[in-house]
Amino acid sequence: MTRLIFLGPPGAGKGTQAQILSQRCEVPHISTGDILRAAVKAKTELGQKADGYMSAGELVPNDLMLGLIRERLGQADTANGWLLDGFPRNVEQAEFLDRLLTEIEQTCEFVINLEVPDEELVARMLERGRKDDEESVIRNRLEVYREQTEPLIDFYQGRQLLRSVDGNQDLDTVTQVLQTIVKQDPEATPEVEPDIKSEAKP
Ligand code: AMP
């Protein structure tokens, strides 16, 4: 069973890595950004509501996102696992997801935090050239990430689910690290325990 959440700033490679792992682990890659972009393109009601927020690099309001994720995780293809990419994005979404998973009797195994320095993120996003990848919008998305999404690192650290991975390495190396994590037993003790570090002699 593979159930992972991909955390990390925009441009860190969450989508790319989630896509690769999704094929290797044969579980769906659920990207809320992709779902929203498809809705914008199809001009659905959700798409029309979300468009302005996305173009400005702001988060789409929670009242739209919570229903969306509930519906997606209720679909049959998620029975054997899932990789969540882009959700949760703030504490309210994370708390909602906690409650939802309890309700549907599922547990998240790991939360992958892909770490990449800011300047590298900006460079990668500029190269990608998506509609919301103009430099001022990119900067805003990074700010929104720091303010609203980064607190989730502590949130999941506190639940012993967080696994931080250096995302500033070549694509294959990152994939290999992620595959080792996927193979781990979530019940097993993490390799680096915070209290071992603090007990280390100066
Ligand atoms: P992404 O492809 O994950 O970078 O998402 C692109 C854009 O979609 C974001 O900048 C947000 O405007 C919106 N979005 C994606 N996921 C969420 C979410 N979980 N909550 C709110 N907005 C989201």
Boltz pocket constraint, residues with backbone or C-beta under 6 A from the ligand:
constraints:
  - pocket:
      binder: B
      contacts: [[A, 10], [A, 32], [A, 33], [A, 34], [A, 36], [A, 50], [A, 53], [A, 54], [A, 55], [A, 57], [A, 58], [A, 59], [A, 60], [A, 61], [A, 65], [A, 85], [A, 86], [A, 87], [A, 88], [A, 89], [A, 93], [A, 132], [A, 141]]
      max_distance: 6.0
